[in-house]
């Protein structure tokens, strides 16, 4: 987990103004990988009790647009956020409890997969979601 100073430097590196809500949101995303917005709001409010929902939403949008945060939304799930950006990793999602785990690129370099037909696109990223049961849920069945 980066220090507050390191988080502030990350914001400066992408030419964003350093604000308390942005630092708190970025810290929450680092502290709670794959957290949904409500969880991030809760974590931010532990540091900044008076922060508004809108300030958190705005910060998440700004941090995502700047490439400091990645937004993922597996089918049937609310949006979730993570700090692991720029490496084109994938995710495994539990069909039962919704747990999400990072899965490194399986083969080669980004975009990890070669499309059977690119339709003229210059592909620079692939999003793969592996679905199944997490270890805890598979033991219960």
TIKOLVO-962100 format. One record per residue: residue in one letter; chain; z, x, y of N, C-alpha, C in turn. Coordinates in steps of 0.001 Angstrom, whole numbers, plus 500000, padded with zeros to 6 digits. Layout:
aa / ch / n_up / n_east / n_north / ca_up / ca_east / ca_north / c_up / c_east / c_north
a / A / Z / X / Y / Z / X / Y / Z / X / Y .
...
END
This chain:
aa / ch / n_up / n_east / n_north / ca_up / ca_east / ca_north / c_up / c_east / c_north
x / A / 500000 / 500846 / 498819 / 500000 / 500000 / 500000 / 500000 / 500889 / 501242 .
x / A / 499015 / 500708 / 502104 / 498956 / 501505 / 503330 / 500130 / 501207 / 504268 .
x / A / 500468 / 502179 / 505089 / 501502 / 501988 / 506105 / 500933 / 501170 / 507253 .
x / A / 501799 / 500710 / 508130 / 501356 / 499969 / 509308 / 500402 / 500825 / 510137 .
x / A / 500730 / 502101 / 510295 / 499856 / 502999 / 511048 / 498484 / 503135 / 510405 .
x / A / 498446 / 503209 / 509087 / 497165 / 503302 / 508376 / 496356 / 502018 / 508516 .
x / A / 497040 / 500865 / 508486 / 496350 / 499590 / 508677 / 495784 / 499503 / 510094 .
x / A / 496558 / 499962 / 511065 / 496075 / 499967 / 512445 / 494839 / 500866 / 512577 .
x / A / 494865 / 502002 / 511914 / 493726 / 502919 / 511959 / 492487 / 502290 / 511309 .
x / A / 492679 / 501553 / 510203 / 491549 / 500852 / 509574 / 490896 / 499893 / 510559 .
x / A / 491708 / 499177 / 511314 / 491169 / 498250 / 512306 / 490395 / 498999 / 513386 .
x / A / 490955 / 500091 / 513859 / 490277 / 500878 / 514899 / 488956 / 501454 / 514385 .
x / A / 488934 / 501882 / 513126 / 487719 / 502485 / 512557 / 486533 / 501532 / 512556 .
x / A / 486800 / 500229 / 512508 / 485705 / 499247 / 512546 / 485628 / 498564 / 513905 .
x / A / 486232 / 499206 / 514904 / 486180 / 498761 / 516309 / 486800 / 497392 / 516534 .
x / A / 487858 / 497097 / 515776 / 488595 / 495859 / 516005 / 489858 / 496159 / 516807 .
x / A / 490198 / 495236 / 517677 / 491432 / 495346 / 518434 / 492602 / 495205 / 517467 .
x / A / 493608 / 496025 / 517646 / 494795 / 495975 / 516798 / 495722 / 494896 / 517344 .
x / A / 495949 / 493851 / 516535 / 496885 / 492793 / 516906 / 497900 / 492636 / 515786 .
x / A / 499058 / 492120 / 516134 / 500094 / 491920 / 515122 / 499627 / 490994 / 513994 .
x / A / 498961 / 489857 / 514300 / 498479 / 489013 / 513202 / 497470 / 489723 / 512294 .
x / A / 496544 / 490495 / 512859 / 495564 / 491197 / 512025 / 496240 / 492213 / 511116 .
x / A / 497188 / 492960 / 511659 / 497902 / 493945 / 510843 / 498688 / 493237 / 509745 .
x / A / 499352 / 492140 / 510078 / 500150 / 491407 / 509090 / 499272 / 490789 / 508006 .
x / A / 498114 / 490250 / 508393 / 497196 / 489661 / 507412 / 496642 / 490756 / 506504 .
x / A / 496240 / 491860 / 507078 / 495713 / 492968 / 506277 / 496783 / 493490 / 505316 .
x / A / 498011 / 493590 / 505770 / 499117 / 494019 / 504900 / 499326 / 493020 / 503764 .
x / A / 499237 / 491734 / 504062 / 499407 / 490709 / 503030 / 498306 / 490784 / 501982 .
x / A / 497075 / 491012 / 502424 / 495959 / 491114 / 501479 / 496151 / 492335 / 500578 .
x / A / 496600 / 493452 / 501138 / 496887 / 494639 / 500324 / 498059 / 494387 / 499383 .
x / A / 499048 / 493659 / 499844 / 500247 / 493433 / 499047 / 500106 / 492398 / 497953 .
x / A / 499160 / 491481 / 498131 / 498982 / 490375 / 497176 / 497505 / 490230 / 496826 .
x / A / 496998 / 491095 / 495937 / 495574 / 491028 / 495580 / 495193 / 489651 / 495031 .
x / A / 494049 / 489169 / 495439 / 493491 / 487891 / 495000 / 494330 / 486693 / 495465 .
x / A / 495044 / 486857 / 496560 / 495872 / 485771 / 497093 / 495008 / 484733 / 497793 .
x / A / 495448 / 483489 / 497717 / 494762 / 482431 / 498452 / 495304 / 482388 / 499885 .
x / A / 494682 / 481588 / 500714 / 495044 / 481544 / 502131 / 496490 / 481107 / 502327 .
x / A / 496950 / 480098 / 501590 / 498331 / 479635 / 501749 / 499328 / 480744 / 501413 .
x / A / 499047 / 481519 / 500374 / 499937 / 482632 / 500013 / 499944 / 483694 / 501104 .
x / A / 498777 / 483953 / 501679 / 498694 / 484936 / 502759 / 499455 / 484440 / 503983 .
x / A / 499306 / 483165 / 504310 / 500054 / 482599 / 505431 / 501553 / 482770 / 505201 .
x / A / 502017 / 482482 / 503995 / 503440 / 482643 / 503677 / 503907 / 484071 / 503845 .
x / A / 503108 / 485019 / 503361 / 503477 / 486432 / 503473 / 503485 / 486877 / 504936 .
x / A / 502506 / 486427 / 505704 / 502432 / 486799 / 507123 / 503624 / 486214 / 507870 .
x / A / 503991 / 484994 / 507538 / 505121 / 484350 / 508234 / 506463 / 485008 / 507914 .
x / A / 506531 / 485779 / 506837 / 507746 / 486556 / 506592 / 507909 / 487633 / 507657 .
x / A / 506787 / 488130 / 508185 / 506798 / 489162 / 509228 / 506719 / 488561 / 510631 .
x / A / 505901 / 487524 / 510763 / 505666 / 486879 / 512059 / 505890 / 485373 / 511903 .
x / A / 507133 / 484916 / 511989 / 507448 / 483507 / 511690 / 506676 / 482480 / 512519 .
x / A / 506266 / 482836 / 513717 / 505606 / 481867 / 514597 / 504083 / 481906 / 514543 .
x / A / 503514 / 482704 / 513647 / 502054 / 482814 / 513594 / 501459 / 481479 / 513143 .
x / A / 500352 / 481108 / 513764 / 499713 / 479830 / 513427 / 498781 / 479988 / 512231 .
x / A / 498506 / 478864 / 511571 / 497506 / 478858 / 510507 / 496184 / 479391 / 511048 .
x / A / 495822 / 478923 / 512243 / 494533 / 479306 / 512814 / 494439 / 480803 / 513051 .
x / A / 495527 / 481436 / 513465 / 495511 / 482892 / 513681 / 495272 / 483622 / 512365 .
x / A / 495846 / 483119 / 511278 / 495629 / 483739 / 509965 / 494192 / 483520 / 509513 .
x / A / 493694 / 482281 / 509647 / 492300 / 481997 / 509283 / 491337 / 482860 / 510099 .
x / A / 491576 / 482955 / 511403 / 490712 / 483765 / 512265 / 490763 / 485236 / 511853 .
x / A / 491961 / 485729 / 511547 / 492103 / 487121 / 511132 / 491378 / 487374 / 509818 .
x / A / 491520 / 486470 / 508862 / 490821 / 486630 / 507582 / 489309 / 486657 / 507795 .
x / A / 488820 / 485773 / 508637 / 487378 / 485739 / 508920 / 486926 / 487048 / 509561 .
x / A / 487664 / 487515 / 510541 / 487309 / 488750 / 511248 / 487374 / 489958 / 510319 .
x / A / 488423 / 490041 / 509515 / 488581 / 491171 / 508598 / 487497 / 491165 / 507520 .
x / A / 487108 / 489975 / 507068 / 486036 / 489864 / 506076 / 484702 / 490285 / 506695 .
x / A / 484418 / 489792 / 507890 / 483165 / 490134 / 508574 / 483080 / 491638 / 508846 .
x / A / 484221 / 492279 / 509085 / 484253 / 493713 / 509372 / 484195 / 494565 / 508105 .
x / A / 484291 / 493915 / 506942 / 484226 / 494645 / 505679 / 485532 / 495259 / 505228 .
x / A / 486647 / 494869 / 505860 / 487950 / 495388 / 505453 / 488567 / 494564 / 504330 .
x / A / 488090 / 493337 / 504183 / 488605 / 492394 / 503199 / 487409 / 491748 / 502512 .
x / A / 487572 / 491446 / 501249 / 486524 / 490746 / 500499 / 487025 / 489351 / 500137 .
x / A / 486181 / 488361 / 500361 / 486487 / 486968 / 500007 / 485777 / 486657 / 498710 .
x / A / 486516 / 486134 / 497752 / 485914 / 485688 / 496493 / 486305 / 484232 / 496284 .
x / A / 485472 / 483501 / 495574 / 485780 / 482106 / 495288 / 485183 / 481723 / 493944 .
x / A / 485919 / 482020 / 492863 / 485427 / 481604 / 491545 / 485269 / 480084 / 491492 .
x / A / 484309 / 479621 / 490717 / 484038 / 478192 / 490577 / 485327 / 477426 / 490287 .
x / A / 485566 / 476383 / 491051 / 486739 / 475541 / 490850 / 488012 / 476092 / 491464 .
x / A / 487919 / 477167 / 492228 / 489089 / 477798 / 492819 / 488961 / 477797 / 494335 .
x / A / 490096 / 477894 / 494998 / 490070 / 478080 / 496446 / 489668 / 479521 / 496733 .
x / A / 489305 / 479795 / 497966 / 488953 / 481158 / 498359 / 490161 / 482066 / 498200 .
x / A / 489881 / 483280 / 497772 / 490910 / 484302 / 497605 / 490421 / 485571 / 498280 .
x / A / 491364 / 486434 / 498602 / 491035 / 487634 / 499363 / 491595 / 488874 / 498689 .
x / A / 490861 / 489976 / 498852 / 491308 / 491239 / 498279 / 490922 / 492384 / 499203 .
x / A / 491646 / 493476 / 499066 / 491405 / 494650 / 499900 / 490451 / 495641 / 499244 .
x / A / 490141 / 495445 / 497991 / 489225 / 496353 / 497289 / 487800 / 495978 / 497682 .
x / A / 487210 / 496770 / 498549 / 485883 / 496481 / 499090 / 484953 / 497659 / 498858 .
x / A / 483668 / 497378 / 498873 / 482664 / 498427 / 498881 / 482339 / 499069 / 497553 .
x / A / 482901 / 498585 / 496461 / 482609 / 499226 / 495177 / 481927 / 498297 / 494193 .
x / A / 481614 / 497061 / 494601 / 480890 / 496107 / 493771 / 481536 / 495904 / 492403 .
x / A / 482871 / 495804 / 492392 / 483546 / 495484 / 491130 / 483452 / 493978 / 490876 .
x / A / 483840 / 493588 / 489698 / 483735 / 492196 / 489286 / 485118 / 491651 / 488973 .
x / A / 485179 / 490432 / 488435 / 486465 / 489798 / 488168 / 486468 / 489079 / 486828 .
x / A / 487644 / 489060 / 486221 / 487893 / 488228 / 485039 / 488844 / 487132 / 485499 .
x / A / 488529 / 485884 / 485135 / 489317 / 484738 / 485573 / 489783 / 483967 / 484353 .
x / A / 491084 / 483649 / 484315 / 491644 / 482871 / 483211 / 491317 / 481396 / 483421 .
x / A / 490723 / 480785 / 482397 / 490380 / 479360 / 482465 / 491618 / 478466 / 482464 .
x / A / 492742 / 478977 / 481983 / 493941 / 478168 / 481874 / 494821 / 478249 / 483118 .
x / A / 495251 / 479451 / 483486 / 496209 / 479592 / 484596 / 495568 / 480041 / 485906 .
x / A / 494314 / 480488 / 485864 / 493629 / 480917 / 487073 / 493877 / 482356 / 487485 .
x / A / 494604 / 483113 / 486668 / 494843 / 484515 / 486992 / 493513 / 485245 / 487164 .
x / A / 493494 / 486212 / 488081 / 492280 / 486980 / 488349 / 492602 / 488460 / 488212 .
x / A / 491724 / 489182 / 487524 / 491883 / 490625 / 487368 / 490583 / 491311 / 487759 .
x / A / 490700 / 492498 / 488342 / 489524 / 493293 / 488676 / 488921 / 493891 / 487421 .
x / A / 487597 / 493942 / 487374 / 486865 / 494575 / 486278 / 485871 / 495536 / 486924 .
x / A / 485997 / 496807 / 486602 / 485071 / 497789 / 487165 / 483660 / 497529 / 486674 .
x / A / 482704 / 498026 / 487435 / 481297 / 497891 / 487103 / 481062 / 498411 / 485686 .
x / A / 480396 / 497635 / 484872 / 480247 / 497958 / 483464 / 479218 / 499052 / 483203 .
x / A / 478122 / 499052 / 483929 / 477037 / 499989 / 483638 / 476425 / 500487 / 484940 .
x / A / 476263 / 501773 / 485054 / 475496 / 502342 / 486151 / 476139 / 502196 / 487505 .
x / A / 475316 / 502253 / 488520 / 475762 / 502178 / 489901 / 475489 / 500782 / 490451 .
x / A / 476092 / 500484 / 491595 / 475846 / 499204 / 492240 / 474335 / 499010 / 492347 .
x / A / 473808 / 497900 / 492040 / 474475 / 496637 / 491850 / 474929 / 496331 / 490424 .
x / A / 475103 / 497310 / 489593 / 475658 / 497155 / 488247 / 474719 / 496503 / 487254 .
x / A / 473909 / 495629 / 487703 / 472974 / 494949 / 486819 / 471576 / 495042 / 487401 .
x / A / 470616 / 495188 / 486557 / 469234 / 495137 / 487001 / 468715 / 493741 / 486699 .
x / A / 468326 / 493039 / 487727 / 467850 / 491669 / 487546 / 466561 / 491666 / 486735 .
x / A / 466423 / 490693 / 485852 / 465204 / 490591 / 485052 / 464008 / 490262 / 485942 .
x / A / 464244 / 489593 / 487060 / 463203 / 489295 / 488048 / 463872 / 489301 / 489409 .
x / A / 463387 / 490152 / 490302 / 464022 / 490245 / 491616 / 463390 / 489329 / 492662 .
x / A / 462262 / 488684 / 492330 / 461594 / 487740 / 493229 / 461332 / 488337 / 494606 .
x / A / 461146 / 489650 / 494674 / 460871 / 490305 / 495937 / 462105 / 490696 / 496726 .
x / A / 463276 / 490360 / 496225 / 464515 / 490723 / 496912 / 464800 / 492207 / 496723 .
x / A / 465397 / 492824 / 497716 / 465946 / 494165 / 497573 / 467423 / 493952 / 497273 .
x / A / 467771 / 494003 / 496006 / 469124 / 493655 / 495558 / 470059 / 494835 / 495789 .
x / A / 471194 / 494549 / 496454 / 472165 / 495603 / 496713 / 473561 / 495260 / 496211 .
x / A / 473703 / 494106 / 495572 / 475011 / 493712 / 495064 / 474826 / 492683 / 493958 .
x / A / 475710 / 492734 / 492975 / 475729 / 491716 / 491925 / 477151 / 491184 / 491822 .
x / A / 477284 / 489897 / 491663 / 478603 / 489284 / 491510 / 478686 / 488700 / 490114 .
x / A / 479592 / 489252 / 489337 / 479768 / 488812 / 487961 / 481195 / 488324 / 487801 .
x / A / 481353 / 487182 / 487179 / 482693 / 486681 / 486867 / 482758 / 486475 / 485365 .
x / A / 483729 / 487125 / 484749 / 483983 / 486952 / 483329 / 485047 / 485869 / 483192 .
x / A / 484786 / 484876 / 482358 / 485718 / 483767 / 482161 / 486327 / 483858 / 480767 .
x / A / 487581 / 483490 / 480644 / 488263 / 483480 / 479360 / 489732 / 483142 / 479549 .
x / A / 490555 / 483576 / 478626 / 491995 / 483373 / 478718 / 492685 / 484710 / 478930 .
x / A / 493634 / 484748 / 479867 / 494405 / 485964 / 480091 / 495301 / 486209 / 478865 .
x / A / 495907 / 487370 / 478805 / 496741 / 487735 / 477657 / 497874 / 486738 / 477441 .
x / A / 498552 / 486322 / 478521 / 499669 / 485375 / 478386 / 499197 / 484029 / 477843 .
x / A / 498112 / 483507 / 478387 / 497616 / 482195 / 477950 / 497053 / 482254 / 476536 .
x / A / 496412 / 483348 / 476161 / 495848 / 483430 / 474817 / 496954 / 483531 / 473764 .
x / A / 498106 / 484083 / 474120 / 499237 / 484122 / 473184 / 499834 / 482737 / 472962 .
x / A / 499716 / 481869 / 473953 / 500287 / 480527 / 473878 / 499434 / 479565 / 473062 .
x / A / 498173 / 479941 / 472788 / 497296 / 479007 / 472063 / 497320 / 479277 / 470577 .
END
